[in-house]
Amino acid sequence: MLKFTSFNKKALVENTVKAAVLSLLTSVSSLAVASNMSSPVIINDNAGWCWFQDERAVIHNGQLFVGSVASQLGTDGAKRGGNIEVARYPLNHSHAPVVSVMHDGLEDDDHNVPALLALPNDDILAIYSKHNTDRKIRYRMLSEVTEDKWLPEVAMTRKDKITYANLFRLSDENNGKGRVYNFYRGINFNPSYDISNDDGKTWSQGHHFITNQGRPYVKYISNNKDEIHFVTTEQHPRVFNNSIYHGYLKNGKVFNSYDEQVHDLANGPLTIDKLTKVYQGGADNVAWTVDLHLDEDGVPFTVISVQMNDGDKNRHKGQMHGDDMRYLYANISQPKWWQFGREAAWEVEEIAYAGSRLYDREQDYTGLAALNPSNKDEMIISTNADPVTGKPLISSADNKRHWELFKGKRLGKGDWNWTAITTNSSQDNLRPIIPINNESDDVYLLWMQGRYVSYTEIDTNIVLKVNP
């Protein structure tokens, strides 16, 4: 807005013309950037993430916020290794991403990526923890978004060591004032949660959510109103032939997939056997959770990874697993009006080859997959094999095998069409996510592009592609 200390007709005309020219140039610049969106935009040039923190990216008031962890192996690693960072990018492409450091040099580990939550007052909450090396949950609040002014970090100490963060807000709880949940791994190495009744200013002590002898791996999603859905394994796939289970939390009660109450958290933590089994694992089909969303009716759909045909191998003797990974899709099939007597049920279909393990130490790691939150019949996968035939993908750029991205469209049960998003790359394309977008019809695809050595050695950028 133009300001004048005194009326001057000539100055008014000149400044009005300058403002018009500047506005035109800005519009042209924005169009130029937008027209170049066929090439990925680098959101952060030293960034990685694990996949048991949500949401890692949120869209709010025309801004994209992306949480990540910097690595010693990446750009400016000597200065940035272990930094917990949040990048902000305007979706009108008016300027480059702005990266803010939440915690300088916390720990060089992709398990520490922050979960983000946009609050009703337009604040952004970021919460993060170390990877089972201390008992602290840390958080910061962004109250002046365009100025990137984050409030000082607050650290809360819990009884047990902490890993991961998952943030959700249920607007109906707390007498309609809303309640924020943070799910993490904590009590007895099990899924746990804290709650805040004042949008992150103060928090309860830890609550034990799921109890199990091992460490269940959980993916969460919420309708942001009154339900938090989750899918879980029994343990880490390295030590157990996992199956996948589903349930949801509502008003402190746990329900199975068929809306039957199976547990009250007031009576202690949940046991996995009370949940609905989505997929039966075994020695030759060891499952792991990957992504979870709700359709327009609030019904869950999920993608999982499965390590295939390795039941005769012995890890303790050094035999390698994970040469044949697969992606499976599961949703609750509702009976049609003419299918009398048929009940709704989980249906699981194998949809694509996921290629080989990401690296030898973690033989169940894949390139991962991202569901489209606004279309249950679309997803993006990362694989180093042809999704249909399983043939290794050898790049013509360097004659090496690389992970590439493919877009899948579901044509019918078990029938998926796959289109390459990246091809013949000289870098790997890993761990895609599609943030929930309630502000437009655009699809924003984010992924890690570069070289992944291990969860503590990462040389990747987080990049963005619009409407892939």
N, C-alpha and C positions, 0 to 999 in steps of 0.2 A: 504494500500500500504506500502510495506517495505521500510525503509530508512536506508542507510549506510553512515557513515562518511568517511570510507576508504574501499578499496577492501580487502576482507578477504574470500578466497574460502570456508574455513571450516565454518565460520560464515554464509556465504551465503547459504550453503547447510542446516545447522541446522535451520536457520530461514525459509527457504523455506519449509522444512518438518513440522515445527511448524505451519506455515500458512496453509498448506494443511490439517493437522490434525484438526486445529481450524475450517477451512471451513467445513470439514466433520462433525465435532461435531455439528456445527451450523445448517447444513442441516438436520442432524438426529433429533436435537431438534425441528426444525420447523416442520418436518414430524410428530413427536410425538404429538406436539400441534395440528396440523391439523387433525391427526387421531382421536383426542379426541373431535373433534367439534360436536360429537353427543350430548354431554352435553353442555348446554349454557355457554358461557364465560361472566363473570361479567365485564362489561365495566365501570360501576361506582357503588360503593356500597352504595351510599345514593343519590338517583336521582329520580326525577319525572318530568312529563311534562303535560301540557294541550294540546289541539289539534288545536288551532287556531293560531299557529306559524309554519311557514314553510320557509325553510326546517330546521327541528330540527337535521337532520343528513345528512352529505354530504360525498361522496366518491371522493377523489381527489389525483392523483398521488400515488395510492396504499395505501392511508391512509383513515381511517374512522374517521370523526370528529362528535362528538355527544354532543349537548347542553342539559343542564338540570338544575334543581334547587334542592339544598339540603334542608332537613327539620330537624327541631328540634327533630322529632320523629325517625329519621333514625340514621344510624351509625355515631358516633362522633357528634351527633346532637347539643350538647352544644357548640361545636366549629364551626360547619359548617352550622347550621340552617340559611336559607336564602341566602346561597352562590349561585351565578350564576357561573356555571362551564361548561367547555368544555373538554371532554375527547378525546384523540387522540390514535388510535389503528392501528398498521400496519397490513394490510390484509394478509401478509405472516406469521403472528403470531410469528414474531421474538422476540417480547418482550411484556411485560404486558402493559395495557393502562396507559397513562400518563394524569393526570387530572390537568388542570389549572383553577385557580379561576379568573373569570372576575371581580367580585365585591364581596367583603367580607360582608356577612350579609345584603344584600340589602333588602330582604323581604321574609318571609317564605310563599310562595304562588306559586303554579305551573303555574299561568298565566304569570310569569315573565321569562320563559325559553327563551334563546336567539335563534333567527333565524340566520342561517349561510349561507354564500355565498362564493364560490371559485371564485376568480377573475383571469383574463387572465394572470396577472404577478405572479400567484401562491400564492398571499396573500390570507388569509382567513379573511373575515369580519364577526364579531359577533355583533348583535344589539339587545337590550333588553330594557324593561321598567317595571315600577311597575304596580300594578293592580289598576289603577284609584285612586292612592293616591298622585301622583305629576304630574307635567307637563313636565317631562324630558324624552328625548330619549337618551339612552346611547349606545356608541359603542366602540369597540376595534378592532385592526387589528393585525393579526399574520403574520409577514414578514419573520421570520426564522423558518420554520415549524419544522424541526428536532430538533431545540434547544428550541422549545416552548417559544419563546420570544415574548410575546404580548406587543404591544405598549400601553402607558398609556390611560386610559379611557377618552373619550370626551363626555361631556354631553351637549345636546341642549335643550333649553326651548321653549315650544310651548304655544299657547294661552289657550288650554284646557287640561284637565287631559288625560293621555295616558294609553292604555292597548294594549298588543300584539305587534308582529313584524312579517312581512313576506317580505322576500328579493328575488328580481328577477332582472336579468340583460338582457336587450334587446340589442343585438349586433348591430342591424341595425339603432338604433336611434342615435341622436346626430351626424348626418352626418357620420355615420359609426364608430364613436369612442365608441359607447356603452353608455347606460344610466341605472343606477341602481334605482330601485323603492323599497321603504319600505312602506308597507301597514299596518295600525294599526287602532285602535279605538281612535278617538280624537275629532275632531270638532263636537260640539253638540252631543257627545256620539255616533257619526256615523263613518262608515268607511272613512278613510282619507289616504293620502299618501304624502311622501316626495320623491324628486328625487335628484340624484347626477350625474353630468356629468363628474366627475373625479374619478370614482370608489371608492367613499366613503370618499374622503378627505374633501369635503365640501358638504353641503346639502341645498336645497331650504327650504323655510318656508312651512307650511302645506297646503295641497290642499284637499278640501272637495270632496270625491268620490261619496258616496251614501247618499242621504238625506231621512230620515224617522222619523216619530214621536217616534218610539221605537228605539231599537238597533239591526240592522241586524247582523246576524252571517255569516261570509263569509269564504269560502275556495278558495284559489287561486292556479293556476298552470300556468307555462309559457312554451312556446316552445323555450325560450332563444334567440329568433331571433327578432320577431316583434309582438308577441301577448301574452297577459296575460288573461287567462280564469278564470272565477269565478262562483261559485254557492252561493246563499244567501237565507236566510230566511227573513221574514218581521221583526221579533222581537225575543226575548227570548221565548222559548216554554212554560215557566212558565206562561206567560201573554198573549199568542196569539196562535191561532190554525194555526201554520205555514204551508205554502206551500214552495216549492223550486223553484228557478228561476236561469236561466243561461244567461250569456252574455260574451263578451270578449272586451278587450281594445286594440286598435291599433292606433298609431299615434294620440293620444289624443281624438280619437273617440270611441264610444261604439257601438258594433254590437250585434244583437241577434243571436240565434243559427243558423239562416239561412242566415248569412252573410249580413244582411240588417242593414245599419246604423240607429241607433235609438236615438243617442244623441251625442252632441259635448261638451266635458268638458269645453271648452272655454266659454260656456254659463252658467256654474254653475254645481252643482252636479246632478247626475243621480237620477231619481225616479224609484222604483222597477217595477212599472206597465209597463215600456217600455221593460222589459226583457222578455225572453221566459220562460213560465211556464213549469217546468219539471214534477212537481208532485203537485196535488191538495190535500192540507191538510184539516182537519176538526176537530170537537170536539172529534171524536173517532179515529183520525189518525193524531196526531200532529207531524210534521216532524222537523228534525234537520240535518244540514250538518255534514258529517263525513270525507270523503276523496274524492279527485278529481285528475284525471290524464288525459293525452292525449295519444292516440294510435299512431302508426307509421305514420299515415296520418294526425296527428294533430287534430283528432276528440276527444272531451271530453267524458269521462265515469266517473261515480260517484257512491258512496255508501252513503246512508243516513240511519238514525235511525228514527223509528216512534213509538210513544207511542200510544198503541192501546186500544180501548174499555173503555175509562175512561171519556167519555163526560158527564155522569150523576153524576160525583163526584165533590165536592166543596172543593177546597183547603183552602178557608177561614174558613171552619168549621173543618179543620184538617183531612179531608179525604185524604188518601194516593193514589197517582197515581203511575204508572210505574211498575205494576206487570206483564205486558205483553208487552215487547218491541220487535220490529222486525227490521231486516235489509232488506233494499230494494236496488236493483241495477238498474241503469239507464244508457242507452247509446243511441246514435243517430243511429237508424237503417237506413241503406242505401238501397233503393229498388234495387232488382235484375234486370237484363236486360229484363227479361220477364214480369216484373210487370209494365206494361205501365200505365202511369198516376198517379202512386203512388209517393208521395213526401217523402223525408227524414223526420223523426220525432223521438222525444224522446219516447223510450219504457221503461216502468218501470215494474219490476217484484219483488215480494216478494221472498226472497231467504232463510231466516233462522230466527229462534227464537233467540232473543238477551237476553232473560232471564228477570231479574228484574232490577229495578233501582240500581245504584251503592251505593247510600246511601240516607237517607230520606230527607235531606235538599235539594238535587238536584234530583228531581224525574224524570228528563229526561236524566240523565247521564247513559250511558251504558259502557260496557267494550271496546267498539269501534271496528273498522275494518280498515284494511289496504289493499288497492288495490296493485296488482303487477304492477309497472310502465311499465314493459316490456312485460306484457301479460294481456290484458284486460279480459281474461277468467279465471283469478286466483285471489284469495284474501285470507287474513287471518282474522278471526273474533275472538273476545273474547266474551264468553257468559257463563252464569251459568245455561244454559238449553241445553238439547239436541237440536242441530240446526234443526233437522227434526221434532221431536215430541213435543218439548217444555217441556219435562219432566225435573224437576230439577236435576242438577248434584250433587250427594252426593258422596264425596270422601271416599274411603275405608281407606285412611290414617288417617283421624281424624273424620269421620262421619259427616262432615260439608259440606255445599254447597259452592263451589268455582267456580270462573271464570277460564275457560280453553280455550286454543287456538285450533282452527280447521282450516285446509286448505281446501278451496273450489275450485273445478274445474267445470267450466260451460260446460255442455255437450250439451246444447241447451237452447232455451228460457225457462226460469223458471225451468230448470232442472240442479241442482247443486249436485255434489258429495262431501261429507264432510268427512275428515280424521282427527283424533285427533292428534295434535302435543304434547299437554300435557294432562295428565290424572291422576286421583286420587291424585291430588296435595294437599299439606298441606298449600300452599300459593295461593294467587290469581295471575292470569296472565292477565295483562291489557294493553290497549292502544298500540297495536302493530303498528309499522311503517316499511315500506320497502323503504330504500333510493334508489333514482335513481342511477343506475350503468351503466355508459357508458364505463367502462374500462374492463369488463369481462362479461361472461354469468352467473356468480354467483348471487344468491339472498341472501341478507343479511337481516334477520329478527331481529328487535329490539323490546323489550317490557319491561314493568314495572312488576317486580315479587316481591310479598311481600304483604303488608297490606296497603290499602288505606282507611283512615278514612274520610277525607275531602280534599278540595283543599289547605288547610293550614296544614294538618296533614297527612304526608305520610311516610311510612316505607317500601320503595321498592328499589330494585336494578334495574338498566338498564342492561339487559342481551342480548346476541347476539347468534343467531343460523344461521349457513350457510346452504343454500339449504334445507330448512325444507321440 
